[in-house]
């Protein structure tokens, strides 16, 4: 499988989110455990797959919203458990990252009620996970086509 290298992944997420994301920041997010650790060598570059790009975009968006690292870490962990289901299930996937970092599927739920759950800090971040996934897949496919075209 052909994935994006660290610089390409940073450029893609910067374009997708409007946030300035640099390869060094992506490397830091790997070091603190938010992303899968890449072990590039001289001849083997880092390779970010679709699920890595989805997580990378979520991290950048949550940082832009001012979420603390612990909340982002919990959201990434929760998204990781939802990801296999997200890839295999057709249709829209609207997710909410709650104030404590939990990620919940909000199909048909009242957002006002969701935000008023006990223990909520009033912070709620909504995302269209299907859009994240579709755009990440497109980025990988475009990169693969460029590599094959040579």
N, C-alpha and C positions, 0 to 999 in steps of 0.2 A: 504494500500500500504506500502511496506517495502522500506525504503530509506536508504541511508548511514548516519552514524552519522558523527559528525564534524571531528573526527580523520580520519575516513575512507575516507571522502571526500577530506581532505587535502592530504592524501597519494595517492589517485587516481589522483588528479590533478598534484601532483608532478611528478608522473610517466608519465602521459600523456604529460606534457610540458617540463620536465627537469628542472623546477624551484623549488627551495626550498619553499614549502608552508606548514606552520604549523597551527595547530588548532587555535592558538591565532591570527594568521593573518586572518584566515577565520572569526573569531569572530569580529575582527576589521572591516572587509569589511561589515559585517552585521550592525555594529554600525554606519557606515558612509552611510548606505543606498544602497550599491552596491548589496547586496544579501538580500533575504527575511529573515526577522528577525526570528530567532529560539528562542523558549522559552522552552528549555528542563527543566525538573524537575528531582527529584530523580529517579523516575521510568519511565520517558518518555524522552528518549534521543532526541537530535536534529535529524531531518530527512530531508536529502537533496534528492530531487526528480530529475528527468531527467533535467528539465529546470534549476534547481539550479546548477547542475553540468556543463551544457553548459555555463551558465553565469560565473561560477567559473573559468572554463578553459579560457574563453575570458579575464577575469580580469587578471589572472596570465600571460597570453601571452602579453597583453598590458603593464603590469608593466615591464615585461622583456624587452620590446622594449623601455621603458623609457617614456611612455605616462603619462602625469600629471593626477591627480585625476579627475579634471573637465572633461577632454576628455573621461576618462574611464566611468564616470558617465553618460555622454551623450550617449556613445556607448551602455552601458548596457540598458539604457532606450529605445533606438531605437531597440535593439535586442529583448527586451521584446514585442514590438509591432509586430515584424516580426515572433515571435516564433510560434504562432498558425498556421500560414500559412506554416512555415517550417516543422512542424510536419506532416501536412496533405498532403503535396505536394511531390510526388515521384521524384526521380532523384537527380542530384547534385545541391547543393546550394552553389555557390561561392559568398561570401560577401566581401566587402571592408569597412574598417573603415577609413574614410577620416580624414584629418588633423584637422578638427573642431569637430570630434567625431561622425559625421553622419555615419550611417551604410546603405549601399546601396547594392542591389542585382546586380551583374555584369554579368549576363547571356548575352553573346554575345557583351558586350561593350569593346571598346578599352581601355585598362588600361592606356595607355599613355595619351589619351584624358581625362580620369577620373582624373588623377593626375594633369592635367593642368587646372582644373576648376578654375574660378575666386575665390579668397579668400583661395585657398589651400595653406597650409604651406609647401607643398612638402612631407609631412608625409603621408604614405599610408600603411595600414596593411591589408593583404589578409588572408582570412580564408575559409576553406571548412566546412561550417556549417553542412552539411550532415554527414561528418566524426565526428564532435563534437557530434552530436546527436546520431549517431550509437554507438560510444564508450561509451557514458553516459548510453544509454539503456543497453548495454552489461554489464556494471559494476553493474547496479541495478539488472539485471537478475541473474548474478553470485552470488550477495549477497543474493538475495531472495532464490536461490537454497541452499546456505549454511545454511540459517536460517531454511528452511524446513527440510533439512537433519539432522539438529540439532546437 
